[in-house]
Amino acid sequence: MSPSTLMRWFNTKFESTLCVISLVVMSCCVFLQVILRYVFHQSAPWAEELAIYGMVFSVYFGTALAVTEKSHVRILNLVQLFPRKIAVGLIVAGDAVWCAFNIFMVVHGVDYVGLLWDTHFISPSLGIEQRWPQAVVPFCFALMTFRILQFYYRWLRTGTCELTCDLPGDESVR
């Protein structure tokens, strides 16, 4: 696979691929638990734990996917009442606050994962060191920040503003 193909995949399919994998793992584990409990009157604790990890991974990679596709939740009813330039400024300011929060979460998430490197906290059923599944939190917040900054980089480079809402004036702001 060439580097350009890999970069194209990363820019378009990375989050969705991991989200789908996480949802499939979670669904299969829950289905297995249902079959084991109601048909065989048994349970598999490892399947429950793996389903929990699948759910957590799908939530965090899903949020990063929403940022990548510019389909994340925004409260824009008030912003849409302003003229386009003011509305764009408010959205940019909101994204700056959002990036600051993401960076805060990355810093404290890395600190937390660092604590897990100093101690050995192993999951009861799968025997996985908790530093690995817990690392998804700072990773996905960093990924969201990267995707937001990537959007603004493209805006500065091409001059095309593709906001997630309809604002007054159809032409892009340069």
Secondary structure in CASP SS format (residue, H / E / C, confidence):
PFRMAT SS
TARGET T0000
AUTHOR 0000-0000-0000
METHOD secondary structure of the structure
MODEL  1
M C 1.00
S C 1.00
P H 1.00
S H 1.00
T H 1.00
L H 1.00
M H 1.00
R H 1.00
W H 1.00
F H 1.00
N H 1.00
T H 1.00
K C 1.00
F H 1.00
E H 1.00
S H 1.00
T H 1.00
L H 1.00
C H 1.00
V H 1.00
I H 1.00
S H 1.00
L H 1.00
V H 1.00
V H 1.00
M H 1.00
S H 1.00
C H 1.00
C H 1.00
V H 1.00
F H 1.00
L H 1.00
Q H 1.00
V H 1.00
I H 1.00
L H 1.00
R H 1.00
Y H 1.00
V H 1.00
F C 1.00
H C 1.00
Q C 1.00
S C 1.00
A C 1.00
P H 1.00
W H 1.00
A H 1.00
E H 1.00
E H 1.00
L H 1.00
A H 1.00
I H 1.00
Y H 1.00
G H 1.00
M H 1.00
V H 1.00
F H 1.00
S H 1.00
V H 1.00
Y H 1.00
F H 1.00
G H 1.00
T H 1.00
A H 1.00
L H 1.00
A H 1.00
V H 1.00
T H 1.00
E C 1.00
K C 1.00
S C 1.00
H C 1.00
V C 1.00
R C 1.00
I C 1.00
L C 1.00
N C 1.00
L C 1.00
V H 1.00
Q H 1.00
L H 1.00
F C 1.00
P C 1.00
R H 1.00
K H 1.00
I H 1.00
A H 1.00
V H 1.00
G H 1.00
L H 1.00
I H 1.00
V H 1.00
A H 1.00
G H 1.00
D H 1.00
A H 1.00
V H 1.00
W H 1.00
C H 1.00
A H 1.00
F H 1.00
N H 1.00
I H 1.00
F H 1.00
M H 1.00
V H 1.00
V H 1.00
H H 1.00
G H 1.00
V H 1.00
D H 1.00
Y H 1.00
V H 1.00
G H 1.00
L H 1.00
L H 1.00
W H 1.00
D H 1.00
T C 1.00
H C 1.00
F C 1.00
I E 1.00
S C 1.00
P C 1.00
S C 1.00
L C 1.00
G C 1.00
I C 1.00
E E 1.00
Q C 1.00
R H 1.00
W H 1.00
P H 1.00
Q H 1.00
A C 1.00
V H 1.00
V H 1.00
P H 1.00
F H 1.00
C H 1.00
F H 1.00
A H 1.00
L H 1.00
M H 1.00
T H 1.00
F H 1.00
R H 1.00
I H 1.00
L H 1.00
Q H 1.00
F H 1.00
Y H 1.00
Y H 1.00
R H 1.00
W H 1.00
L H 1.00
R H 1.00
T H 1.00
G C 1.00
T C 1.00
C C 1.00
E C 1.00
L C 1.00
T C 1.00
C C 1.00
D C 1.00
L C 1.00
P C 1.00
G C 1.00
D C 1.00
E C 1.00
S C 1.00
V C 1.00
R C 1.00
END
